[in-house]
């Protein structure tokens, strides 16, 4: 009995020690978090993507996500989904097609004036008159909002014209602009006067130089939410990003697969690798290249291009093939049972029926895109499609694609995360798709199905409609998605390391929450 008691006493001592150690570790973690220091500056590679406001930023990610840092929205996105932001809570009434938002009190604009529900109502009405670059509140030129009711300085009800599963995301992620500045402006695209960069976000703009492509944001001391993680965010001109990272001139860069191991094996650096919600895609202008109006020609190109080789040669395996049906495989609305196009020159030649096509392939002047274009050119030559590669700077390429000034074009674009409705924004001929427009292609049945799914209440029926849309797209091949490169980022741990991503976007420096010290939940 004495021996048993002695053993039991020792066992209890061990358990007690473990509990003490566990508590101590948790305590250290809490202290570590609560004492987490704000870093002086986070520096990134700069390039001009427009002034960071909703009317002047580039449609490209580095432009619109800078604007997101400066301007707040009712809701935000983290790794798992939507989170409260300016709106601390909301109530959805599906029967009345309305959402009631309750916003945080004591929210300030960067000029220290109060943000209220008047600003939210004004933003909706102003955007209806002057749509921003990222237009979330219009369908076919018509606002999705029926009316707005201000119930108090902190409560607002938004009533929608129609039910849509996307109403919360679309109105919730709209950037709120200050009424006291923009109510006097009747040409927001040209306006660069006082307050044109005033938002309510965690950082305020203190410098923007379009010639240098440089930006500087300072932490907004009166920000209502989580504490800014840096005193300054800077985007600076960089000629050699790898050298700049290793010299400590920048804090984080995107890297090629060729140097991944160099940073993975060095404890000074952290590496983030994420699936890209982007895709390289081959476009053809059916108005300028009449032969591509023939579905068999489009299918022939899909068979002819060896996309696996593209991933192996250009990405060293750090990438995935894109789906011809466009919706990514991880999306719950993805249809896996559609026409596929495994590489086959033999099938491609049969579909070509001896036809010969000559044209120009427009690409940006980035080395990888030029190499990608040359590989595509070699594959297409085997089936009688002869392309001359024309490289220009990225902005010129984007402008030409947007205006339809091309025969064939190579483009990389994103917005392929989140709800599968993104397929409508690309393939519906009724949409103003901008740079993602598919020139000369229209399919009435596809337009009908894509519109119907947007307003369908029954999720099972909506999935059927999206499946049908993907069947049509895979059979029609209006354009050819090629592959998605993995996003790979290396960062200096001594500079800053609390980067994160969103559930629908995997670029850490495009994520607002990367630059905030988040509270423990």
NULUMLO-85141 format. One record per residue (C-alpha): x, y, z; residue number from 1. Coordinates in nm, 4 decimals. Each point is the difference from the previous one (the first is absolute). Example, Ala and Ser with C-alpha at 12.3 -4.5 7.8 and 13.67 -1.06 7.14 Angstrom:
// NULUMLO-85141
{{1.2300, -0.4500, 0.7800}, 1};
{{0.1370, 0.3440, -0.0660}, 2};
//
This chain:
// NULUMLO-85141
{{0.0000, 0.0000, 0.0000}, 1};
{{0.2828, 0.2365, 0.0888}, 2};
{{0.1679, -0.0762, -0.3313}, 3};
{{-0.3244, 0.0690, -0.1854}, 4};
{{-0.0469, 0.3324, 0.1804}, 5};
{{0.3563, 0.0967, -0.0790}, 6};
{{-0.0496, -0.0752, -0.3696}, 7};
{{-0.3326, 0.1833, -0.0048}, 8};
{{0.1613, 0.3012, 0.1683}, 9};
{{0.2771, 0.0057, -0.2614}, 10};
{{-0.2567, -0.0347, -0.2781}, 11};
{{-0.1986, 0.2947, 0.1348}, 12};
{{0.3194, 0.2065, 0.0209}, 13};
{{0.0701, -0.0734, -0.3656}, 14};
{{-0.3554, 0.0927, -0.0994}, 15};
{{0.0264, 0.3202, 0.2015}, 16};
{{0.3309, 0.0867, -0.1691}, 17};
{{-0.1545, -0.0632, -0.3412}, 18};
{{-0.2965, 0.2237, 0.0854}, 19};
{{0.2328, 0.2745, 0.1235}, 20};
{{0.2124, -0.0267, -0.3149}, 21};
{{-0.3091, 0.0008, -0.2210}, 22};
{{-0.1321, 0.3084, 0.1743}, 23};
{{0.3400, 0.1661, -0.0302}, 24};
{{0.0154, -0.0720, -0.3734}, 25};
{{-0.3509, 0.1369, -0.0540}, 26};
{{0.0943, 0.3021, 0.2110}, 27};
{{0.3103, 0.0556, -0.2095}, 28};
{{-0.2049, -0.0232, -0.3196}, 29};
{{-0.2507, 0.2552, 0.1281}, 30};
{{0.2783, 0.2318, 0.1191}, 31};
{{0.1847, -0.0500, -0.3267}, 32};
{{-0.3115, 0.0951, -0.1915}, 33};
{{-0.0998, 0.2919, 0.2183}, 34};
{{0.3532, 0.1377, -0.0045}, 35};
{{0.0405, -0.0559, -0.3710}, 36};
{{0.1897, 0.3015, -0.1244}, 37};
{{-0.1064, 0.2288, -0.2775}, 38};
{{0.2760, -0.0004, -0.2605}, 39};
{{0.1288, 0.3305, -0.1396}, 40};
{{-0.0632, -0.0846, -0.3646}, 41};
{{-0.1008, -0.2789, -0.2362}, 42};
{{0.1487, 0.0578, -0.3453}, 43};
{{-0.1123, -0.1608, -0.3234}, 44};
{{0.0877, 0.0218, -0.3661}, 45};
{{-0.1664, 0.2979, -0.1638}, 46};
{{-0.1625, 0.0513, -0.3375}, 47};
{{-0.2673, 0.2447, -0.1114}, 48};
{{-0.3499, -0.1428, 0.0289}, 49};
{{-0.1841, 0.3284, 0.0222}, 50};
{{-0.0956, 0.2256, 0.2876}, 51};
{{-0.1421, -0.2040, 0.2899}, 52};
{{-0.3613, 0.1102, -0.0088}, 53};
{{-0.3062, -0.1842, -0.1383}, 54};
{{-0.0139, 0.2048, -0.3214}, 55};
{{0.3663, 0.0149, -0.0979}, 56};
{{0.1640, -0.3273, 0.1017}, 57};
{{0.0932, -0.2596, -0.2592}, 58};
{{-0.2310, -0.2982, -0.0424}, 59};
{{0.3058, -0.2144, 0.0635}, 60};
{{0.0480, -0.1445, 0.3489}, 61};
{{0.2882, 0.2243, 0.1159}, 62};
{{-0.2206, 0.2999, -0.0771}, 63};
{{-0.3338, -0.0973, 0.1459}, 64};
{{0.1454, -0.1624, 0.3116}, 65};
{{0.1902, 0.3166, 0.0919}, 66};
{{-0.3332, 0.1792, -0.0150}, 67};
{{-0.1438, -0.2650, 0.2314}, 68};
{{0.2627, 0.0878, 0.2617}, 69};
{{-0.0941, 0.3685, -0.0125}, 70};
{{-0.3799, -0.0343, -0.0259}, 71};
{{-0.2115, -0.2184, 0.2255}, 72};
{{-0.3062, -0.2088, -0.0813}, 73};
{{-0.2892, -0.1350, 0.2047}, 74};
{{0.1471, -0.3503, 0.0095}, 75};
{{0.3467, -0.1441, -0.0597}, 76};
{{0.1472, -0.3379, -0.0937}, 77};
{{0.2422, -0.2163, 0.1944}, 78};
{{0.1338, -0.3517, -0.0540}, 79};
{{-0.3380, -0.1629, 0.0614}, 80};
{{-0.2643, 0.2375, -0.1319}, 81};
{{-0.1767, 0.3278, 0.0726}, 82};
{{0.0624, 0.1849, 0.3259}, 83};
{{-0.1590, 0.3115, 0.1534}, 84};
{{0.1790, 0.3236, -0.0826}, 85};
{{-0.1593, 0.3441, -0.0043}, 86};
{{-0.3182, -0.1944, 0.0633}, 87};
{{0.0352, -0.1734, 0.3362}, 88};
{{-0.3051, -0.2118, -0.0817}, 89};
{{-0.2697, -0.0420, -0.2625}, 90};
{{-0.3386, -0.1652, -0.0437}, 91};
{{-0.1129, -0.1442, -0.3331}, 92};
{{-0.3724, -0.0055, -0.0815}, 93};
{{-0.0278, -0.2262, -0.3053}, 94};
{{-0.3753, 0.0510, -0.0341}, 95};
{{0.0317, 0.3782, -0.0201}, 96};
{{0.3327, -0.0153, -0.1884}, 97};
{{0.1611, 0.2283, 0.2539}, 98};
{{0.3010, 0.0136, 0.2303}, 99};
{{0.0128, 0.2018, 0.3211}, 100};
{{0.3522, 0.1126, 0.0910}, 101};
{{0.1094, 0.1384, 0.3359}, 102};
{{0.3305, 0.1828, -0.0319}, 103};
{{0.2654, 0.0664, 0.2623}, 104};
{{-0.0273, 0.3312, 0.1864}, 105};
{{0.2788, 0.2569, -0.0006}, 106};
{{0.1346, -0.0844, -0.3463}, 107};
{{0.2101, 0.2826, -0.1425}, 108};
{{0.1034, 0.1035, -0.3469}, 109};
{{0.3678, 0.0791, -0.0493}, 110};
{{-0.0867, 0.3706, 0.0332}, 111};
{{-0.1469, -0.0871, 0.3441}, 112};
{{-0.3620, 0.0617, -0.0954}, 113};
{{-0.2539, -0.2602, 0.1088}, 114};
{{-0.1099, -0.2820, -0.2307}, 115};
{{-0.3736, -0.0691, 0.0278}, 116};
{{-0.2739, -0.1832, -0.1848}, 117};
{{-0.0426, 0.3178, -0.2078}, 118};
{{0.3349, -0.0820, -0.1629}, 119};
{{-0.1122, -0.3556, -0.0765}, 120};
{{-0.3248, 0.1176, -0.1601}, 121};
{{0.1887, 0.2656, -0.1931}, 122};
{{0.2581, -0.2530, -0.1256}, 123};
{{-0.2725, -0.2241, -0.1442}, 124};
{{-0.1734, 0.2905, -0.1731}, 125};
{{0.3241, 0.1554, -0.1259}, 126};
{{0.1273, -0.3320, -0.1383}, 127};
{{-0.3305, -0.0422, -0.1823}, 128};
{{0.0658, 0.3288, -0.1758}, 129};
{{0.3779, -0.0409, -0.0311}, 130};
{{0.0988, -0.3699, 0.0087}, 131};
{{0.3421, -0.0669, 0.1542}, 132};
{{0.2701, -0.2127, -0.1620}, 133};
{{-0.1101, -0.3020, 0.2040}, 134};
{{-0.3750, 0.0262, -0.0485}, 135};
{{-0.1783, -0.2368, 0.2358}, 136};
{{-0.3502, 0.1480, -0.0041}, 137};
{{-0.1053, -0.0150, -0.3663}, 138};
{{-0.1398, -0.2731, -0.2229}, 139};
{{-0.0151, 0.0892, -0.3688}, 140};
{{0.0257, 0.3682, 0.0918}, 141};
{{-0.2838, -0.0143, 0.2544}, 142};
{{0.0530, 0.0389, 0.3741}, 143};
{{-0.0797, -0.3040, 0.2138}, 144};
{{-0.1260, 0.2347, 0.2753}, 145};
{{-0.3660, 0.0997, 0.0144}, 146};
{{0.0198, 0.2397, 0.2933}, 147};
{{0.1990, 0.0935, 0.3093}, 148};
{{-0.1499, 0.0817, 0.3400}, 149};
{{0.2021, 0.1795, 0.2660}, 150};
{{-0.1392, -0.1075, 0.3362}, 151};
{{0.2597, 0.1784, 0.2146}, 152};
{{0.3584, 0.1275, -0.0283}, 153};
{{0.1094, -0.3626, 0.0517}, 154};
{{-0.2795, -0.2068, -0.1576}, 155};
{{-0.0859, -0.0282, -0.3669}, 156};
{{-0.2286, -0.2301, -0.1976}, 157};
{{0.0744, -0.0747, -0.3644}, 158};
{{-0.2841, -0.1396, -0.2121}, 159};
{{0.0887, -0.1835, -0.3208}, 160};
{{-0.1983, -0.0185, -0.3223}, 161};
{{0.0386, -0.3772, -0.0214}, 162};
{{0.1126, -0.2845, 0.2179}, 163};
{{0.3557, -0.1182, -0.0613}, 164};
{{0.2301, -0.2205, 0.2026}, 165};
{{0.2657, 0.2634, -0.0703}, 166};
{{-0.1781, 0.3064, 0.1386}, 167};
{{0.1911, -0.0024, 0.3293}, 168};
{{0.3396, -0.0348, -0.1658}, 169};
{{-0.0712, 0.2569, -0.2682}, 170};
{{-0.1304, 0.2749, 0.2242}, 171};
{{0.2187, -0.1006, 0.2934}, 172};
{{0.3314, 0.0244, -0.1853}, 173};
{{-0.0822, 0.3324, -0.1683}, 174};
{{0.2495, 0.2685, 0.1081}, 175};
{{-0.1610, 0.2798, 0.2004}, 176};
{{0.0939, 0.3544, -0.1057}, 177};
{{-0.0442, 0.3240, 0.2008}, 178};
{{-0.3098, 0.1962, -0.0928}, 179};
{{0.1466, 0.3325, 0.1140}, 180};
{{0.2697, -0.0264, -0.2684}, 181};
{{-0.1645, -0.1726, -0.2960}, 182};
{{-0.3423, 0.1703, 0.0086}, 183};
{{0.1685, 0.3031, -0.1574}, 184};
{{0.1719, -0.2003, -0.2768}, 185};
{{-0.1740, -0.0594, -0.3331}, 186};
{{0.2973, -0.1580, -0.1801}, 187};
{{0.1612, -0.2535, 0.2364}, 188};
{{0.2238, -0.1442, -0.2718}, 189};
{{0.1771, 0.3343, -0.0381}, 190};
{{-0.0157, 0.1239, 0.3583}, 191};
{{0.3327, 0.0279, 0.1844}, 192};
{{-0.0937, 0.2788, 0.2376}, 193};
{{-0.0152, 0.0170, 0.3763}, 194};
{{-0.1025, -0.3260, 0.1621}, 195};
{{0.0096, -0.2168, -0.3119}, 196};
{{0.2019, -0.2616, 0.1903}, 197};
{{-0.1810, 0.0289, 0.3341}, 198};
{{-0.1413, -0.3284, 0.1238}, 199};
{{-0.0747, -0.1556, 0.3373}, 200};
{{0.2368, -0.2980, -0.0163}, 201};
{{0.2922, -0.0868, 0.2299}, 202};
{{0.2506, 0.1882, -0.2163}, 203};
{{-0.0151, 0.3412, -0.1643}, 204};
{{0.1762, 0.1053, -0.3196}, 205};
{{0.2910, 0.2387, 0.0478}, 206};
{{0.1750, -0.0470, -0.3339}, 207};
{{-0.0848, -0.1158, -0.3501}, 208};
{{0.2362, 0.0482, -0.2949}, 209};
{{-0.1332, -0.1419, -0.3250}, 210};
{{0.3292, 0.0553, -0.1864}, 211};
{{0.2009, -0.2041, 0.2500}, 212};
{{-0.2800, -0.2411, 0.0851}, 213};
{{0.0582, 0.0779, 0.3673}, 214};
{{-0.2523, 0.0180, 0.2833}, 215};
{{0.0244, 0.0736, 0.3722}, 216};
{{-0.2767, -0.0586, 0.2541}, 217};
{{0.0156, 0.0963, 0.3676}, 218};
{{-0.1854, -0.1708, 0.2830}, 219};
{{-0.3224, 0.1840, 0.0829}, 220};
{{0.0151, 0.0588, 0.3752}, 221};
{{-0.3767, 0.0404, 0.0315}, 222};
{{-0.0883, -0.3205, -0.1812}, 223};
{{-0.3011, -0.1582, 0.1674}, 224};
{{0.1131, -0.3637, -0.0318}, 225};
{{0.3075, -0.2195, 0.0404}, 226};
{{0.3309, 0.1765, 0.0410}, 227};
{{0.2092, 0.0619, -0.3137}, 228};
{{0.3010, -0.2327, 0.0046}, 229};
{{0.2396, 0.2580, -0.1457}, 230};
{{0.0569, 0.3696, 0.0345}, 231};
{{0.0370, 0.0184, -0.3785}, 232};
{{-0.0669, -0.2095, -0.3075}, 233};
{{0.2206, 0.0841, -0.2966}, 234};
{{0.0138, -0.1150, -0.3601}, 235};
{{0.3301, 0.1033, -0.1575}, 236};
{{0.1656, -0.0365, -0.3424}, 237};
{{0.2088, -0.3186, -0.0126}, 238};
{{0.2146, -0.1159, -0.2927}, 239};
{{0.1070, -0.3350, 0.1466}, 240};
{{-0.2559, -0.1281, 0.2565}, 241};
{{0.2114, -0.2948, 0.1205}, 242};
{{0.3004, 0.2227, 0.0655}, 243};
{{-0.2229, 0.2593, 0.1660}, 244};
{{-0.1434, -0.2626, 0.2364}, 245};
{{0.3409, -0.1328, 0.0971}, 246};
{{0.1351, 0.3503, 0.0590}, 247};
{{-0.2984, 0.0802, 0.2197}, 248};
{{-0.1299, 0.2684, -0.2347}, 249};
{{-0.3408, -0.1706, -0.0168}, 250};
{{-0.1801, -0.2237, 0.2483}, 251};
{{-0.1754, -0.2438, -0.2333}, 252};
{{0.0049, -0.0963, -0.3690}, 253};
{{-0.1594, -0.2519, -0.2301}, 254};
{{0.2581, -0.2528, -0.1174}, 255};
{{0.0351, -0.2461, -0.2851}, 256};
{{0.0037, -0.3780, 0.0560}, 257};
{{0.3713, 0.0047, -0.0882}, 258};
{{0.0955, 0.1608, 0.3315}, 259};
{{-0.2526, -0.1574, 0.2384}, 260};
{{0.2536, -0.2348, 0.1607}, 261};
{{0.2424, 0.2877, 0.0488}, 262};
{{-0.2421, 0.1600, 0.2460}, 263};
{{-0.1635, -0.3113, 0.1400}, 264};
{{0.3367, -0.1138, 0.1298}, 265};
{{0.0963, 0.3345, 0.1528}, 266};
{{-0.1407, 0.0707, 0.3507}, 267};
{{0.0158, 0.3762, -0.0628}, 268};
{{-0.2895, -0.0283, -0.2429}, 269};
{{-0.3549, -0.1244, -0.0035}, 270};
{{-0.1654, -0.1407, -0.3123}, 271};
{{-0.3723, 0.0016, -0.0825}, 272};
{{-0.1325, -0.2167, -0.2831}, 273};
{{-0.3648, 0.0198, -0.0962}, 274};
{{-0.2345, -0.1153, -0.2716}, 275};
{{-0.0597, 0.2795, -0.2455}, 276};
{{-0.3529, 0.1160, -0.0697}, 277};
{{0.1409, 0.1246, -0.3296}, 278};
{{0.0428, -0.1594, -0.3383}, 279};
{{0.2027, 0.0595, -0.3103}, 280};
{{-0.2429, -0.0111, -0.2874}, 281};
{{0.0226, 0.0095, -0.3789}, 282};
{{-0.2486, 0.2375, -0.1588}, 283};
{{-0.1036, 0.0326, -0.3609}, 284};
{{-0.2023, 0.2826, -0.1482}, 285};
{{-0.2814, -0.1577, -0.2008}, 286};
{{-0.0720, 0.3319, -0.1693}, 287};
{{0.3539, 0.0313, -0.1383}, 288};
{{0.0824, -0.3695, -0.0517}, 289};
{{-0.3168, -0.1302, -0.1644}, 290};
{{0.1276, -0.3587, -0.0037}, 291};
{{-0.0317, -0.0119, 0.3798}, 292};
{{-0.3770, 0.0329, -0.0341}, 293};
{{0.0176, -0.3693, -0.0914}, 294};
{{-0.0296, -0.2031, 0.3197}, 295};
{{0.2170, -0.2767, -0.1458}, 296};
{{0.2896, 0.2441, -0.0435}, 297};
{{-0.0297, 0.1045, 0.3637}, 298};
{{-0.0068, -0.3634, 0.1113}, 299};
{{0.3020, -0.0744, -0.2174}, 300};
{{0.2025, 0.2627, 0.1862}, 301};
{{-0.1075, -0.1518, 0.3322}, 302};
{{0.1279, -0.3420, -0.1081}, 303};
{{0.3187, 0.1345, -0.1612}, 304};
{{0.1518, 0.1885, 0.2932}, 305};
{{0.1878, -0.2260, 0.2405}, 306};
{{-0.0865, 0.1728, 0.3248}, 307};
{{0.1839, -0.2505, 0.2186}, 308};
{{0.3235, 0.0952, -0.1742}, 309};
{{-0.0725, 0.3668, 0.0697}, 310};
{{-0.0262, -0.0659, 0.3744}, 311};
{{0.3105, -0.2208, 0.0028}, 312};
{{0.2214, 0.2346, -0.2012}, 313};
{{-0.1140, 0.3351, 0.1341}, 314};
{{-0.1019, -0.0802, 0.3574}, 315};
{{0.2076, -0.3093, 0.0862}, 316};
{{-0.3233, -0.1640, 0.1075}, 317};
{{-0.1138, 0.2900, 0.2231}, 318};
{{-0.3304, 0.0372, -0.1791}, 319};
{{-0.3217, -0.1751, -0.0995}, 320};
{{-0.1816, -0.0393, -0.3298}, 321};
{{-0.2963, 0.2326, -0.0360}, 322};
{{-0.3403, -0.1423, -0.0806}, 323};
{{-0.1396, 0.0707, -0.3449}, 324};
{{-0.3374, 0.0470, 0.1722}, 325};
{{0.1713, 0.2823, 0.1972}, 326};
{{-0.1320, -0.0779, 0.3519}, 327};
{{0.2871, -0.1290, 0.2152}, 328};
{{-0.0092, -0.3595, 0.1261}, 329};
{{-0.0154, 0.0947, 0.3703}, 330};
{{-0.3191, 0.2008, -0.0479}, 331};
{{-0.3106, -0.1827, 0.1310}, 332};
{{-0.1804, 0.0998, -0.3205}, 333};
{{0.2628, -0.1528, -0.2299}, 334};
{{-0.1322, -0.2493, -0.2552}, 335};
{{0.2572, -0.2803, -0.0460}, 336};
{{-0.1982, -0.1733, -0.2749}, 337};
{{0.0588, 0.2243, -0.2990}, 338};
{{0.1868, -0.0298, -0.3284}, 339};
{{0.3760, -0.0045, 0.0549}, 340};
{{0.2851, 0.0515, -0.2432}, 341};
{{0.3044, -0.2157, 0.0756}, 342};
{{0.2936, 0.0844, -0.2246}, 343};
{{-0.0438, -0.1622, -0.3421}, 344};
{{0.1460, 0.1435, -0.3192}, 345};
{{-0.1803, -0.2728, -0.1935}, 346};
{{-0.3447, 0.1071, 0.1244}, 347};
{{0.0900, 0.3643, -0.0536}, 348};
{{0.0979, -0.0583, -0.3639}, 349};
{{-0.3260, -0.1833, -0.0710}, 350};
{{-0.1974, 0.2926, 0.1346}, 351};
{{0.2040, 0.2496, -0.2056}, 352};
{{-0.0930, -0.1837, -0.3243}, 353};
{{0.3099, 0.1351, -0.1733}, 354};
{{-0.0795, 0.3659, 0.0681}, 355};
{{0.2892, 0.2434, 0.0463}, 356};
{{-0.0159, 0.3115, 0.2184}, 357};
{{0.2480, 0.2873, 0.0287}, 358};
{{-0.0119, 0.2570, 0.2777}, 359};
{{0.1784, 0.1992, 0.2692}, 360};
{{0.0196, -0.1053, 0.3643}, 361};
{{0.0051, 0.2993, 0.2349}, 362};
{{0.1863, -0.0479, 0.3306}, 363};
{{0.1600, 0.2149, 0.2694}, 364};
{{0.3758, 0.0523, -0.0019}, 365};
{{0.0566, -0.2126, 0.3109}, 366};
{{0.2562, -0.2711, -0.0707}, 367};
{{-0.2198, -0.2856, 0.1194}, 368};
{{-0.2966, 0.1089, -0.2102}, 369};
{{0.2174, 0.0268, -0.3096}, 370};
{{0.1331, -0.3509, 0.0615}, 371};
{{-0.3547, -0.1250, 0.0562}, 372};
{{-0.1076, 0.1599, -0.3269}, 373};
{{0.2857, -0.1650, -0.1883}, 374};
{{-0.0945, -0.3443, 0.1357}, 375};
{{-0.3632, 0.0538, -0.1002}, 376};
{{0.1118, 0.1178, -0.3428}, 377};
{{0.1989, -0.3213, -0.0556}, 378};
{{-0.2967, -0.2193, 0.0935}, 379};
{{-0.2454, 0.1874, -0.2204}, 380};
{{0.2359, -0.0048, -0.2983}, 381};
{{-0.0323, -0.3791, -0.0004}, 382};
{{-0.3684, 0.0293, -0.0938}, 383};
{{0.0229, 0.2859, -0.2498}, 384};
{{-0.0436, 0.3058, 0.2221}, 385};
{{0.2961, 0.2323, -0.0526}, 386};
{{0.0384, 0.2831, 0.2490}, 387};
{{0.2441, 0.2880, 0.0224}, 388};
{{0.0730, 0.0935, 0.3622}, 389};
{{-0.0320, 0.3719, 0.0747}, 390};
{{0.1127, 0.1132, 0.3460}, 391};
{{-0.0869, 0.3385, 0.1514}, 392};
{{-0.0013, 0.1377, 0.3532}, 393};
{{-0.2694, -0.1421, 0.2249}, 394};
{{-0.2166, 0.3125, 0.0098}, 395};
{{-0.0063, 0.0264, -0.3791}, 396};
{{-0.0907, -0.3679, -0.0301}, 397};
{{-0.2810, 0.0414, 0.2518}, 398};
{{-0.1365, 0.3070, -0.1780}, 399};
{{0.0086, -0.1733, -0.3383}, 400};
{{-0.1768, -0.3062, 0.1401}, 401};
{{-0.2637, 0.2179, 0.1651}, 402};
{{-0.0651, 0.1845, -0.3268}, 403};
{{0.0112, -0.3152, -0.2142}, 404};
{{0.3121, 0.1131, -0.1869}, 405};
{{0.1482, -0.3474, -0.0476}, 406};
{{-0.0328, -0.3216, -0.1984}, 407};
{{0.1348, -0.2426, 0.2598}, 408};
{{0.1087, 0.1031, 0.3498}, 409};
{{0.1591, -0.1544, 0.3053}, 410};
{{-0.1329, 0.1270, 0.3299}, 411};
{{0.0232, -0.0872, 0.3678}, 412};
{{-0.2882, 0.1032, 0.2193}, 413};
{{-0.1529, -0.0936, 0.3341}, 414};
{{-0.3308, 0.0473, 0.1835}, 415};
{{-0.0548, -0.3757, -0.0130}, 416};
{{-0.0525, -0.0508, 0.3732}, 417};
{{-0.3217, 0.0055, 0.1985}, 418};
{{-0.3448, -0.0503, -0.1466}, 419};
{{-0.0099, -0.1626, -0.3443}, 420};
{{-0.1986, 0.2943, -0.1349}, 421};
{{0.3362, 0.1321, -0.1168}, 422};
{{-0.0574, -0.2127, -0.3107}, 423};
{{-0.2904, 0.2301, -0.0919}, 424};
{{0.2180, 0.3091, 0.0189}, 425};
{{0.2288, -0.1488, -0.2649}, 426};
{{-0.2262, -0.1937, -0.2383}, 427};
{{-0.3323, 0.1870, -0.0001}, 428};
{{-0.0174, 0.2247, -0.3056}, 429};
{{-0.2320, 0.2301, 0.1946}, 430};
{{0.2759, 0.0891, 0.2467}, 431};
{{0.2465, 0.2862, -0.0327}, 432};
{{0.2999, -0.2262, 0.0499}, 433};
{{0.2759, 0.2478, -0.0799}, 434};
{{0.3333, -0.1742, -0.0306}, 435};
{{-0.1686, -0.3399, 0.0371}, 436};
{{-0.2336, 0.0518, -0.2962}, 437};
{{-0.0146, -0.2817, -0.2535}, 438};
{{-0.0069, 0.1903, -0.3264}, 439};
{{-0.2594, -0.1064, -0.2542}, 440};
{{-0.1504, -0.2851, 0.2016}, 441};
{{-0.3658, -0.0175, 0.0976}, 442};
{{-0.2078, -0.2988, 0.1034}, 443};
{{-0.3642, 0.0757, 0.0790}, 444};
{{-0.0543, -0.3235, 0.1928}, 445};
{{0.3088, 0.0621, 0.2126}, 446};
{{-0.1097, 0.3581, 0.0724}, 447};
{{-0.3407, -0.1281, 0.1126}, 448};
{{0.1406, -0.2703, 0.2293}, 449};
{{0.2558, 0.2330, 0.1585}, 450};
{{-0.2630, 0.2645, 0.0717}, 451};
{{-0.2426, -0.2553, 0.1452}, 452};
{{0.2548, -0.1444, 0.2446}, 453};
{{0.0732, 0.3448, 0.1401}, 454};
{{-0.3554, 0.0393, 0.1334}, 455};
{{-0.0794, -0.3629, 0.0816}, 456};
{{-0.0962, -0.0555, 0.3663}, 457};
{{0.0190, -0.3788, -0.0023}, 458};
{{0.3659, -0.1016, 0.0326}, 459};
{{-0.0540, -0.3395, -0.1614}, 460};
{{-0.1600, 0.1618, -0.3039}, 461};
{{0.2707, 0.2675, -0.0076}, 462};
{{0.2663, -0.2708, -0.0071}, 463};
{{-0.1781, -0.1670, -0.2922}, 464};
{{0.0023, 0.3292, -0.1889}, 465};
{{0.3701, 0.0578, 0.0653}, 466};
{{0.0714, -0.3580, -0.1077}, 467};
{{-0.1886, 0.0693, -0.3229}, 468};
{{0.1953, 0.3207, -0.0581}, 469};
{{0.3284, -0.1887, 0.0375}, 470};
{{-0.1169, -0.2678, -0.2450}, 471};
{{-0.0693, 0.2691, -0.2595}, 472};
{{0.3325, 0.1754, 0.0616}, 473};
{{0.2003, -0.3240, -0.0239}, 474};
{{-0.1757, -0.0932, -0.3229}, 475};
{{0.0258, 0.3465, -0.1535}, 476};
{{0.3551, 0.0955, 0.1117}, 477};
{{-0.0549, 0.3788, -0.0344}, 478};
{{0.3579, 0.0413, 0.1286}, 479};
{{0.2609, -0.2411, 0.1349}, 480};
{{0.1026, 0.0101, 0.3681}, 481};
{{0.3542, -0.1402, 0.0114}, 482};
{{0.1338, -0.0361, 0.3515}, 483};
{{0.0238, 0.1670, 0.3398}, 484};
{{0.3439, 0.0660, 0.1429}, 485};
{{0.0430, -0.0361, 0.3743}, 486};
{{0.0604, 0.3274, 0.1768}, 487};
{{0.3338, -0.0244, 0.1813}, 488};
{{0.1163, 0.2719, 0.2381}, 489};
{{0.3198, 0.0300, 0.2021}, 490};
{{0.0257, 0.2426, 0.2892}, 491};
{{0.2606, 0.1125, 0.2504}, 492};
{{-0.0952, -0.1194, 0.3483}, 493};
{{0.1947, 0.2836, 0.1598}, 494};
{{-0.2136, 0.2557, -0.1840}, 495};
{{-0.3513, -0.1424, 0.0436}, 496};
{{-0.1583, -0.3429, -0.0077}, 497};
{{-0.3735, 0.0177, 0.0788}, 498};
{{-0.1208, -0.0272, -0.3590}, 499};
{{-0.3238, -0.1786, -0.0737}, 500};
{{-0.2320, -0.0748, -0.2930}, 501};
{{-0.3723, 0.0022, -0.0755}, 502};
{{-0.2214, -0.2964, -0.0722}, 503};
{{-0.0438, 0.1257, -0.3557}, 504};
{{0.3405, 0.1573, -0.0630}, 505};
{{0.3449, -0.1353, 0.0814}, 506};
{{0.2279, 0.3032, -0.0416}, 507};
{{0.1104, 0.1081, 0.3499}, 508};
{{0.0814, 0.3595, -0.0932}, 509};
{{-0.3455, 0.0413, -0.1583}, 510};
{{-0.1665, -0.0914, 0.3283}, 511};
{{-0.0951, 0.2887, 0.2265}, 512};
{{0.0224, -0.2156, 0.3133}, 513};
{{0.3681, -0.0696, -0.0730}, 514};
{{0.0753, 0.3517, 0.1195}, 515};
{{-0.1972, -0.0095, 0.3256}, 516};
{{0.0694, -0.1455, 0.3453}, 517};
{{-0.2993, -0.2247, 0.0390}, 518};
{{-0.1661, -0.0695, 0.3312}, 519};
{{-0.0071, -0.3554, 0.1299}, 520};
{{-0.3424, -0.1577, -0.0221}, 521};
//
